[in-house]
Amino acid sequence: MTLKEQKIGFLGAGKMASAIIKGLLKYGIAQDNIAAGEYFEPTAEAVRKEFGIYVTKDNAEVVKRSDILIIAVKPKDIEKALSTAGNVKDKLFISIAAGVTISSLEKMTGNNARVIRVMPNICATVLQSATGISRGTRATAEDAAIAMEIFSAIGVAMEVNENLLDAVTGLSGSGPAFIFQIIESMADGGVYAGLDRSTAQKLAAQTVLGAAAMVIESGMHPGALKDMVCSPGGTTIEGVFVLEQNAVRSAFMDAVIAAAGKSEQLGKK
């Protein structure tokens, strides 16, 4: 059975679930093949209105009518959501909750379901997520392929061992916030140099977007691309020198490592 023939249910219909739903609809999944369980009525109504899918407060109903379940509630709410899910035997559950391990998810489903753990990021809202995927002990290669197909619909997906998901969380899960700070800081610099705020922000954002596209499309090392911009004695190397003086590279490494460490701590609670 292809992905487009399967029924997909969501436990939780917040921002991340909405981003995935948007991607699936764009990918060609029929509205009738998507359902969501959401307790908070304003969120439920917003999702109904935006996507035209079936939304209910009854998680068991969503599970019953779905082949694939995407767990999109907050980590602290997973146990409650699964306790109200009814018969989960032989269902495929895909969790996007940070720090909640595959073993914990398998226990919560009574070891009756197939589990895959994924870590997308907020850029899924514009269909540009970077997602890590890890399969559980009962999940098959076909299950992993289905998860890859779902999350490739909202960006780029890569399968990794679960012990690397904390690193994925620190890098691409938390990373958009780091990049937003770069864009804001670059725009601030542009304003200081005389640009109006709107112009500076658009130029900063497009500069980051273009630089990322060059890394992906060229396949070149970022350092080599940096050297292409740094003319001898020019403006760019002057700026790079200031960044090196302020240990910007090590600060970003520390930020990713700290976020990854926090993800590991959350998984042990």
C-alpha positions, -999 to +999 in steps of 0.1 A: +000+000+000+014+034-010+015+064+014-013+081-006-035+051+001-030+050+038-050+067+065-029+091+086-039+103+121-024+129+144-025+129+182-022+166+187-029+193+161-005+221+171+020+240+150+042+211+141+012+188+133-002+216+111+030+219+092+031+182+085-005+182+075+002+211+051+031+192+035+010+160+032-018+178+015+006+195-009+022+161-015-012+147-027-026+130+004-064+133+003-081+153+031-103+123+038-072+103+046-061+126+074-076+130+109-065+146+141-072+143+178-070+176+196-084+185+230-081+223+227-111+234+207-097+267+193-068+248+178-091+220+166-114+245+149-085+264+133-071+231+118-106+222+105-110+256+089-075+257+074-072+221+061-107+207+059-097+175+077-116+156+104-107+167+139-121+151+172-113+151+209-115+112+208-079+098+203-093+063+202-114+072+172-084+087+154-064+056+161-091+033+149-095+050+116-058+054+109-030+031+096-002+056+107-003+077+138+019+108+143+024+117+180+025+155+180+016+163+216+041+178+241+065+152+256+048+155+290+014+147+274+024+116+255+015+090+282-019+105+286-025+106+248-015+070+244-036+059+274-067+072+256-057+058+222-076+025+225-063-005+205-029+003+191-019-033+181+001-034+149-003+003+143+027+024+131+034+053+156+057+081+146+067+104+174+080+139+170+085+146+207+120+157+218+138+135+243+112+107+245+130+075+237+119+047+215+120+023+245+097+046+264+073+049+235+073+011+230+064+006+267+036+031+265+021+012+236+024-021+254+050-033+230+022-039+206+028-011+181+056-003+156+074+029+166+096+054+148+110+084+165+117+115+144+131+150+151+119+176+126+122+214+130+101+245+129+110+251+093+084+224+085+060+253+086+074+265+053+081+229+041+119+232+047+124+210+077+156+190+084+145+158+100+163+129+116+145+095+117+151+064+139+132+031+138+122+011+168+127-026+175+095-037+158+095-012+129+103-026+095+123-012+066+090-004+049+079+016+080+111+036+078+105+042+041+070+055+049+084+079+076+111+091+051+084+097+025+062+117+050+090+139+062+105+144+028+072+160+019+081+188+044+118+192+037+148+168+039+148+136+060+177+113+070+177+081+089+201+079+118+206+057+148+186+068+179+218+075+199+224+104+174+189+120+177+201+142+206+228+155+182+201+160+155+180+179+181+209+202+191+218+209+155+187+210+133+160+209+159+173+239+178+193+253+150+166+276+134+166+297+166+204+302+162+200+312+126+172+336+135+196+353+158+222+355+130+196+372+107+185+396+135+221+405+143+231+410+107+200+432+101+210+452+132+244+457+117+228+469+085+206+493+104+237+506+122+254+512+089+224+532+076+198+508+061+162+509+071+150+480+092+128+464+065+155+465+038+182+452+063+161+423+074+152+412+039+188+414+027+200+395+058+174+367+054+181+364+017+218+363+023+214+333+047+190+316+023+214+320-006+244+309+013+226+278+025+215+270-011+252+273-022+263+248+004+236+223-006+237+227-043+275+229-048+285+202-023+315+223-014+330+227+021+316+258+037+352+269+044+360+268+006+329+288-001+339+314+025+373+317+008+356+325-025+341+356-009+372+368+010+393+389-013+428+397-001+427+428+021+390+432+014+358+440+033+348+404+039+380+392+055+379+422+077+345+411+090+356+374+093+385+386+114+361+403+138+340+371+140+372+351+148+382+376+175+348+371+191+350+333+189+317+331+170+325+296+156+332+281+189+301+298+204+279+282+178+296+248+184+289+252+221+253+261+215+247+230+194+265+208+220+245+224+249+212+219+231+221+182+224+231+177+260+197+192+272+179+168+248+198+139+264+189+150+299+152+153+289+153+117+276+165+105+311+136+120+330 
